Amino acid sequence: MSLGKCRRLQSRGAVSLLMFGLVLCFLAAAQESVIPTVGFNLVFPGSQPDKYAIFVPATGNATYYSDGKLTPNSESDAFRVDFTISEATRARIFDLAKRTHYFEGDVDSRKKGLASTGVKTLMYRDAQKNTKATYNYSTIPAVQDLTQLFQGLSTTLEFGRRLEYYHRYQKLALDDELKRMEEMAKQDNLPELAAVAPVLEQITADQSVINPVRARAQRLLERAGVTR
């Protein structure tokens, strides 16, 4: 079963099963794909989003899925975005995966009494390997770095998701959202800002959006290295 076919099947199924199905599809596709791919999956009830997965092939054509409430009144909102990851970030992800021997062993610290920060799964597949490791917390530096990077990617892409919603339905909410985004970007907590450039460009070009908001979006575009 190809990963593309799995995605189509998941879009037709129950949203609550989305993340688990994607992991199974990822593993099933390993045997027929020769493109090395690193994946990350998080299930953390109560967080926002409480389920998400990221797949980064060696080609750099990454895919992000999440399942969580976009607004307080919604039951669940499935979200998918395809984006091109930068060469620097792609190379770092694959280098960190290599340092952990492609997740072939146990990476969890196994320390008792640690608070749960979600069930995380790192995955790797290529023509020869099909490996994964599940953990709550790891003391392995490369795993910690990968976890932080993938969580940062999720944060960036979820910002983009909310901006699209606010720009369409709730423009007054854009200012606070972009303020938070700017603060996190200044602290280097939003990797791959260029992935959300399309919505930032839409905001800067929209004359119905107040100038301070458009200026914030423009500054973020410049930080992402995107110039108009």
N, C-alpha and C positions, 0 to 999 in steps of 0.2 A: 504493500500500500504506500503510495507516494505521500509526502508531507503535504503537497497541495491538495490531494484528495481528502486527507484527514481534516484539513482546514475547512473544506466545504461541508464535510459531514458534521463537524462541530458547530458550524453556523446554523445547522438545522436542528440540533439537539437541544437538550435542556441547558440553560445558561449555567446552572450550578455545577454541571459536570465539565465545564469548558476546560479548566486547567488540567484536571486529571486526564482527560481525553487527549489533550495536546502532548502531555508527557508520553503517553502510550504511543501516540502517533510518531513522536520524535524517535523513540526507540525502535519502532517497527520500520521506519524509513531508513534506519542506519544501514541495514543490510543491502539496500539497493542504491544508496547514494555514495558517490566518491568525493563529494565536496566536504572537507572537514568543517564541522560545525560545533560551536560551544553554546550550550543552553543553560538557562537559569530559571528556576521556578520557585515562587514563594506562596505559601498558604498561611495566612495570619488573620484569623477571625477577629473582628473588631477594629482592624486597621483600615486605612483607605488608600488604595484599594486592598481588599483582603485576599485577593488572588491575582497573580500576574505571572507571565512567562516571557522571556526574551530569548530569541534564537539569533546567533551571529555566525553566519557562514564565512568561510575564508574569502569569499567574493566581496564581502562588505555589505551585502544587501540584507539588512537585518529586519526582523519582524518582532513586534511587541503586541502582546495580548493582555488585557486585564478584565476583571469582573468585579465590579463594586459600584456602590451608589454614587452617581454623579451629582444628584441633588437629594436633599433630605427626604423628599416625598417619593422618590423612586424606589422600587423594590430591588432592581438590579439592572445594571447597564453593561452589556458586553462591548468591548472596545478593541479595535485592532488598527495598527498603523504599520506600514512598511516604510523604512527609511534607510538611507545610505550612511553607514557609520564611517567615521574618518579613518584613514589608514593608521594613524598613530594609536587610536583607541583599539582598533581591530588587532593590531600587532601586539599591543599590551595584553589584551584578553587572551590571545593564543600563547603568548609567552608565559603568563601566569598559569594557564592550564597545563602547559608543559612542565612547569616547576612542581606541580602537584601530581605528576605522573598520570595526568588526564583522569584524575578522580578514581583511580583503580582501587585505592585502599579506603580505610575508615578515616574520615576527616573530622568527625565530631570529637569534642573535648571529653565527653562522657562525665563531666563534672556534675555532681549532685547539687541540688539546691539552686541551680541557675534559673533565672526567670526565663520564660519562653519568649523568644523574639520571632517566632514563626518557624514553620517547617520549610527549610530551604533545600533545594536539590540542584546540584551542579551536574551537567551532562556533557558528554563529548561523544562524537561519532565521526568516523571516516570509513574508508573501504575496509580497514582491518579491525578497528576498535569500535566498541559500543559500550560505554561505561557511564556510571552515574554514582553520586555519593550524596546522601541525605544527612542533614545536620541541623542543630539548633544554634550551636556556637562552636567555632573552631579556633584553636590556638595557632594554626598554621598560617604564617604571614601571607602567603600567596592566596590562600582561601579567604582570609580577611580582606585583602585588597580587591579580590574579585567580587566579594559580597558587597563591599562599599561601592564599587564601580557600577554594578548592576542595579543596586538600589538607587544610586544617583541617576542612572539612565531612566529608571521608572519615574523618579520625581520630575525630571525634565519633561518627559513625554506626557505625564499627567497634567503638568502645567499647560502644555499645549492643548490638551483635551479640554480643560476647563476654559481656556481662553476662547476656543472655538465656540463653546456653548454660550459664554457670556457675551461674546461679540454678536451672536445671533439673537439672543433672547434677553440679555440683561446687561446692557452696556455700562450702567452705573457701577457694576461690580468689577469692571476692568481695572480701575485705578488701584484698588487694594491688592488685587491679584498680581499686577505688574510690580507694585512696590515690593511685595514679598519675593517675587522672582528676582528683582534687581539685587535685593539684599543677599539672597542665596548665591547668585551669580558672582557677586563681589567676593564671597568667601570660597569660591571655586567648588561649590557644591552642586553645580548643574552641568555635568558633562554633556557634550554633544548638543549644545544650544542650537546649532545649525539645523538640527532635525525639526525644530518647531519654527523655523524661519518663515514658512508659508503663512502661518496665521499672524505672525508679527508683522509681516509685510502687508497683509490685509488690513490690519489695524492702523498702521501708519498711513495707508492710502485712503482711509475712510474719513471723509470730511465731516461726517456726522458724529465722530468721536472727538471729544475735547482735546485741545492741543497738548496739555500736560501728559495725557495718556498716550497720545501718539508719539510724544518725545521720549517717553519711557520705552516704548516698543522699539523706537529707532536706536536708542542706546544699547538695548539688548541685541539688536541686529549687528551693531558695530562690534560688540563684545564677541559675538559669534563669528565675526569675520565676514559678514554678509553686507555688502554695500549696494546701494540702489543707484 
